[in-house]
Amino acid sequence: MAGRIPSTFIDELLSRIDIVEVIEARVPLKKAGRDHQACCPFHDERTPSFTVSPTKQFYHCFGCGAHGSAIKFLMEYDRLEFVDAVEELARRAGLSVPYEGGTQQRTDHSDDYALLAAATGWFESQLRASTVAQAYFEQRGVSAELRERFRLGYAPEGWDGLKRAIGDNEARVRGLLRHGLLIEGGRSGSYDRFRDRVMFPIMDRRGRPIAFGGRVLGGDDGPKYMNSPETPLFHKGRELFGLWQARQAQGKLARLLVVEGYMDVIALHQHGLEQAVATLGTATTREHAELLFRNAPDVYFCFDGDRAGRQAAWRAVESVLPRMTDGRQAWFVFLPDGEDPDSLVRKEGAAGFEQRLAQATPLSSFFFSELGQDVQLGSLDGKARLAERARPLLAQLPDGVFRDLMLEALTELTGSTRAPPPVNPGTTRAATRRRTPSTRRSLVREAIALLLQRPVLAAGITGPVTFGDLDRPGVPLLVELLERCRARPETTTAMLLEHFAERPELDALQRLAVAEPPGDPATWEAVFNHAIARLGVMHEDQRLAQLQALLAAGQLDAAGKDELRGLHLRKAQRRLQDIPGH
């Protein structure tokens, strides 16, 4: 098992990385005062609400609530795992990632990527050498340029072509087995999975091959289409064939067209519809839905018009509902019997396919028509049945205008005005607005909030922190933050939050980090110092009360009496200096 990345390295990494540079390489930013702004890359909007703070090294969207450090941004935008995001930033900073008590086996997939790239290159070379495989693509109208863009290939007949070509040592054979390119068994111990098939490499968000699909050319050796099995790099419920190519063709995608087959994607790209992607032999998952909407505000699902196609469309509805924030739209295109996007676009051309997209069914219409198929809306019983079917599904919609309109539509159809609760009541933007600062912050909360804004404030606290055992909520957290900031003067907001990434305090800390307090840095420093001083006074008063209780019980020794006299003296001095104690 891999070792854990030390938190000290995370701090070091974030201190060397500029979040503005990381994000600006992916999202155009504009200077706005001390910060930078952009339209949020995680939801569709026309007015910028996405802010990047070079001081805090932190990003936040006031529209959808996305926020975090440079590590979190890469995880969300590039869809990387935590350790992969750290590795990516470390490469950028010229650092090597250390691992505590283990090796880098968990995350160092460089050999795997190299092996899959080598396999892709070999399949490409075999396509160039096979007139039969080339003829297949030519008959389907796939140009040489498009074959190159998708890195299409061919796995020749035979049981060990790939194995002999790149499985030249035991480690590589194990890698080919791990990624499903070889199957264990046979006289030689393993054999090629893909044989006499044209090959479609599946790329990750960075354009690296992570798996393959293969279509049989000749005999009856297995199913018509075959995909790589699930591997450490490939999870079919999270990947979309053609997304890398769509993003390369168009920097910012206005829409995505979701189809079912590899050749459907390639045919649409061939005809200039370069926003086509495909799920990989599986129904649309929630991970697919999130990935689709993070890349485009409008998503068109293209399915057969038969019963199976409508069932697939309904599964897509169930997956996208929880992701339908305002500004996102989902549409459904049902194709004529016997047609698929490949055959249809070759028959009708791009203009004909665009016409079908223009006549697509919006999610709202499909939703109510499917739920109401066997319902008699002329009766009270039928209206009640539709309402009961719709409510739990509409409850999954995020808070916003679209949810309100869907509930209004349900009311118009059924007369029912009872609305389902939101999925996460209390976390919606409306609820957040209702909660904002109606109550005065406690001293501890105020000190934590200011420290998150400016960790350098901790440097102004000289001497030991004396209020560590003060009986007030949040004191241990404040003390921990103070000690961390004093130990590392270069600490930023992002570094503090990353330290708490796997702890329950993270959500509260993120909310405090986002809400900038009133005033300027000089005011913050004065308020912070005053809060720390008052907490020290409160601790003395707490100790004084404890000693007085022991004295009253006859349990206070001589040292305790000396301490009690000292506390009474300091309290009297504070009164003379007009320093409030509470």
N, C-alpha and C positions, 0 to 999 in steps of 0.2 A: 504494500500500500504506500502511496506517496506521502511525503512529509508535509507538514503544514508550513505555509509561508509566514515567517515571523512578522509581527505587527510593526517592528522597528523598520523592516524593509519597506512595508507599505508606506510608512511615514516618509522614508527617504525617497521613495519613488514619487510620491505626490509632491514633495518639496522641489523636485527637479522638473516636473511636468507642468506646463502652462495649459490649463483647461481651455483657454481661449483658442490656442493654436490647435488643440485636438479637435474641438468642435468646429472651428472655422474650416478645417480641411474637409468637412462633410456638409456643413450648413453655413450659408453666407450670413455673416454677422455685421451689424451696423453699430457704431459707437453711440451710446445714449448716456451722457453724463459720465459717471464713474464706471458704468457697466456696459455690456453689449446686448443687443436685442436681435431677435429674428422671429419669423413665424415658426411656430412649434413644429418640429419634425415628427412629433408623436401623435398629433391630431390635426385635422384640417381647420385652418383659420385664415382670416384675411387681415386682421389687425394683430400686430406682433404682441405676444404675451409671454414669450420665451426669453428669459434673462440669464446672462452669464456674467458672473461676478469674478473679475481677476483678483480682487482682494480676498474673497472667501474661497476662491477656487471651487466654485459651486454653481450649478445651474438650477433654474426653477421655472416652471411654466405656471402662470397664474390662471390659465384656462383649464388644463387637464390635471394639474397637480404633479406632473413628472418633475423629479429633482434628484440631485446627487452629485457625486464627484466625477472626475474623468473616468474612473474605473466603471462606475455605474452607467455613464453615458455609452461607453463602448459595449457594455452588456446589453443595454436596451436598443441602441441604434444598429450595431453590427451583429446583435443577437449572439454574443459570445458568453461562454461560461465565465465565472469570476476569475479563475486561474488563467484562462486564455486571455482575458482582458488585461490582467496584470502582466502576462508575458508580452503582450503586444506593446504596452506602454514601456516595459523594461527595454525592449529592443529599441524603441524610439529614443530612450534616454541613455542607451549604451550600457545598461546594467545587466548582470546575470542574476536570475532569481534563485535565492537560496531556499532550501527546504529543511525544516527541522526534523531530525530523526527519521529520515527516509530519503528516497530517491525522487527523481522527476518523472517516474514512469506514468503517473496519473495524467500529466498534462503535456509532456514532451512528445507531441505527435509528429514531429518533423519527419521522422523516418516513414511514418504512415502516409503522410501527404506526398512525400517523395516517391514512395512505392506506387501510390494511386496515379500520380502524374506519369510515372514510367509506363504503367499499364495503359493509360490513355494514349500516350505517344505510340505505343506498340500497336494498339487497335487502329489508330490513324494510319500508320504505315501499312497495315494489312489491307485497309480499304483502298489505298492507292495502288496496291498490288493486285486487287481483285476486280476483274472486269464485271463479274456477276453482281457484286455488291454495289459497284458504282452504277451499274445499269438500274438497279432497284431505285436508287435515289434519283437518277435521271428520269425514270418513268414517273416518279412522283413529283417531278418538277422542282427538285431541290438543287439550287445552284451550287457551284463550287465555293462561292463566297460564303454561303450559308452553312455548308458543311464545315468550313473552317471555323466560322463563328461559334458553332455549337460543338466543335471538335468531334464530329461524328466519326465512327470507326467501324471495324468489322472484326469479329472473332471467327477465325477460320475453322473448318472442320478439323477433327483430330481431338485427342484427349489431353494433350499436354503441350500445346503450342505456346501458350502464355507462360506456363511453368518453366519450360525450357528456355524461353527468351529472357525472363527477368527473375525467375526463382533460382538464382545461381548460388545461393547458400542457404543454410538452415534457417537463419533469421528471416530471410525474405520469404521463404516458403511458409513459415509461421505467420508472417504478416499477410500473405495472400489468403491463407486460411481464415485469419481473423476478420478480414474484410470481405469474405464470401466469394472471392475470385477463384478459389480452389475448394473442392469438396473432399473430405476425408474418405478414403476407401480405394478400391482398385488394387491392382498388382503392385503399383509403384507407391502406394500409400496415400496418394491424392491425385485428383485430376481436375481439369478446367471445368468450371461451372458453365461458362458461356461458350457454345460451339455452333458454328455456322449461323451466326446472328449478326445483324447490323447493330451497332452499339451506340447508346446515347449516354454520355457522361452526365452525371448530376452534380452541379456545382454548388458550393456553399456561398455565403454572402461575400466572400473575398475572391470568388472565381476559382477556387481550388476543387478539383474532382474529389468527391467523397463517396460516390457509389455509381452504379451503372444500371441502365435498363437495356434489355436486348430483345430484338424482334427476330424470330426465326425466319430464315430465308428458304431453306430447302425442305427436308422431310418432316416427319412427325415427332421430332425429338423434343418432347416436352410441350409446355403451353406456348401459345403464339407470342405472348409477351412475358418476360421474366425480369424481375428486379433483384438487385442485391438484397441480402437479408439485412436486418438491423445490426448495426455495428457500433463500436465506440464513437465513430464520427457521424453515423448516418441513422436518423430516426425519421421514418417516412411521414409520420404525422406532423413533423415540424418543417419539412422542406417542400419547395415548389420548383418543379422543373421549368427552366427558362427565365426565372426571376433575375439571375445574374445578367443574362443577355438583355432583358428588358431594361434593366437599370443602366446598362452600358449604352444602349441605343438612345435613351432619353434620360437626361439628368434628373428632372423632376417629373414623375409620372402623374398624369391627371386621372388615369383610370387603369384598371387591370382587367383582363378577360380571362376567366378561369374555365379551362376545358379539361377533358379527361385523358387525352392521349399525347404521347410524344410527337407523333406526326401531325396532330391537330395544331400544336404549338408551332412547329416548324413551318407548316403550310401558311398559317396566319402571318408569321414573320416574313415569309417569302413574298406575301402580297402586301407588305407594308403595315400590317397590323402588329406592331412590335411590342404591344403590351400584353401579349398572350403568355399565360403560364399554365401549368397543369399540376394537379395533385398526383401523387405517385401510387396509383392503384388502391387508394383508400378514400373513404368519405372525407368531406371537409371537416377538419377538426377546429377546436377553438384556437389552437396554436396557429393553424393556417389562417384563420380569420384575423387574428391580431397581426400576423405578418403581412397579410394583404393590405389591411387598412393603414399600417405604418408606412406603406410604400405608395399608396394612392387613396384619395378620398372616395372615389367611385369604383365599385367592383361589380362586374357583370359575370354572372354564372351562366354558362352555356351547357344545356343538358338536352338529351333526347326528349322528344315529346311523349314517349310512352310512360307506362306506369313506373318502371324502374327509374326513368329520368326524373319524374316528379318526386319520387321518394328520395332520390339523391338531392334534389333541390330543397326538400323539406329538412333534410339533415343539415344542409348548409344554412338554412334559416335558423335552426336551433343553435348553430355554432356562432353565427354573427350577432344574434340579438344582444348578448352581453357586451358586445364591442361597438354598439351603434350609438356612439356619442354624437352630439350635434355636429353637422357638417359632413358626416359620412352618409353614403347612399349605397344601397345594394339593389341590383336589378337581376331579373331572370329572363333568359332567352331560351325558348323551347324550339328545337329544330324539327323539321318535317320528318316523317317516317322514312327510315332507310338512309338518312343523311347524318353526317358528322361534320364538324367544322372544316376538316380537311377537304372532304368532297364538296361541301357547299361553297367554300370560298373559291375553289377551282372552277366551279360551275357558274357562280354568280359574280365572282370578282370581289375586290375590296368594297366597291360601292354598294353591291347587293348586301354584303355582310353588314356594312355600316347601317343600311336601311333597317335591317333586322334589329340591330342594337338600338336604333332610334325608337323602335316600337316595343322595346323590352318592358316586361311587367315589373313595376316597383315592388319592393319587399312588402310594403303595407298592403297592396292589393292581393298579392299572392298569399300572404299570411291569413287574411280573413276569408279568401275564397277557399283555401284548403281546409281551414277549420270548420267552415260552414257547408262543406259538400253534402253531408247527409242530415243537415239541420233544417227544420221547418221554421223559418224566422217569423212566419205568420202566427205562431202560437207562443204562449208564454213559456211553455216547456222548452221549446226550441231556443228561444232567446236565453233562457237560463243555462241551457247546455252550452251554447256558444260562449257565454260569459265565463262559465266555470272552466272551459277549455283554455280560454285566452288569458285569464288572470295570472296563473303561475308563470306563463311565458312572458307576459308583459312586465311582470315583476323583475325579470332579469335585465330589462332595459336600464341603462344609466340615466340618472336624473338629467332632465333637459327638455328642450322644446319637442323633440321627436317623441319622447315618452308621453308628454302631455297630449300631443296630437293623436297618438295611437289610442290613448285612453278615451279621448273625445270621440274617436271613430267607433270604439266599442260601445260607448254610451248611445251614439246615434243608431247603431244596429240593434241594440238590445234594450235600451232604456235604463240599463244598470249604471248607477253612479258610484258604486262602491269600488274604490281604486285599491289595487294591491300596494303593499308597502314597498319602498325601494329595497334593492338587494342588500345594501349596506346603509341602513338609516343612520343618520348622524355623521356620515362621511361625505355627503353630497355638498356641492358648492353652496346651495341655498342654506343648508344646515350650518355650514361653516360660517357663512355670513351672519347668521343669527347669533352665533356663539361669540363672535369677535368682540373686542375688549369691552364687554359689559361689566366685568368685575375687575377689581384692582388685583394686579399680580402680587403674590406673596414675595417677600424679600428674597427667598431662595430662588424662586422662579425668575425673578427679575435679574438676579446676579448670573444665573445660568444663561439667560437669553442674551445678556450683554457680553458674556464671555464667548458665546458662540459667534456673535457678530465680530468681536475683536479679541481673539485669544491673547494678544499681546498685553491686555489689561492685567493678566495674572502676574506679569513681571513687576508691576507696581506694588505688589503685596510683599512686604519684607517680613522676615521672621517666620516662625512656624504658624500653621493654621490651627487656631486654638479651639474652634467650635466644632470639631469633628464628631463629638458625641452629643451635640445639641439635638434634643428630641423634637425635630421638625421634619415634615416630609421633604425628601429631596436633598437633605444635607449630605449624605454619603456620596451622592452623584456629583454635587457641587465640589466637594473636597477632591474627588477623583479627577474631575476636570481641571481644577486648579493645579493639582500636583502634576498632571500630564503637561499642561501648558508651561508650567515653570521649569519642568525638566527639559522641554524642547521649545526654546523661544521662537523657533521658526514655524511653529504649528499654525495651520490654517483651519478654517471652518471645515473644509472637506476632510482633512486629516482626522479631526475630532469625530466627525460622523462616521468615517470609515472604521474607526476604532470600535464603534458601537454597532457595526453592521449586523451582527448576529445576536444582538441583545434586545430585550423587550423595551428598553428606553429609547430605541432609535426613532420611532414614530413621533414621540413627543419632542425629541431634540430637533428633528427635521422641521417640525412646525415652528419651533422657536427660531431656528436659523433662517427661515424664509421671511418672517415678519420683522422688518427693520424697525427698530424703536424710533420715537421722535427725537429730534435734536441732532447735534453734530457730535463728532468723536470726543471733543472736549467735554461736552455734556455727559456723554456716556461714561467717560472716565470718572467724573465727579459722582454720578449716580451709583456706579459700581463700587467705588471706594466707600461711599456712605453705606451701601448695603452690607458690605463686608464688615465695616465697623459696627453696625447695628447688630449683626449676627454674633459678633464677639461679645457685645454687651448682653445680648439675650442668653448667651451661654453662661456668662458670669451670674446673671440673675437666676438661671436654672440651678447652678451649683450652690448659690447662696441659699435657695429654698431647700435644697437637699440637706445642707449642713444645719440649717435651723431646725429641720425635722429631727435630725439626729440629736441635736442639743436638747430639744424638748423631750426626747425619749431617754435622755441621760446616757447616750451612746457615743458622744463625741469626745475623742481623745485630745491631748494637748496640741498636737499638730493641726488637728481639725479646727480647734478654737483659734489658733493663730491664722489659719487660712480664712476663717469666717470674719475675723476682725479686719483682715486686709481687704476682703470683698466689700464690707460695710464702708471702709474708708474710700475705696474707689468709687462706690456708688454716690457717696456724699460729694466727692470731687466732681463727678459728672453733673450733679445737680447744680453745682456752683458754675460750671462751664456751660450749662444749658444744653447738655447733650441728652437727647431723649433716649430712654431705655427701652421703649416699646413702640 
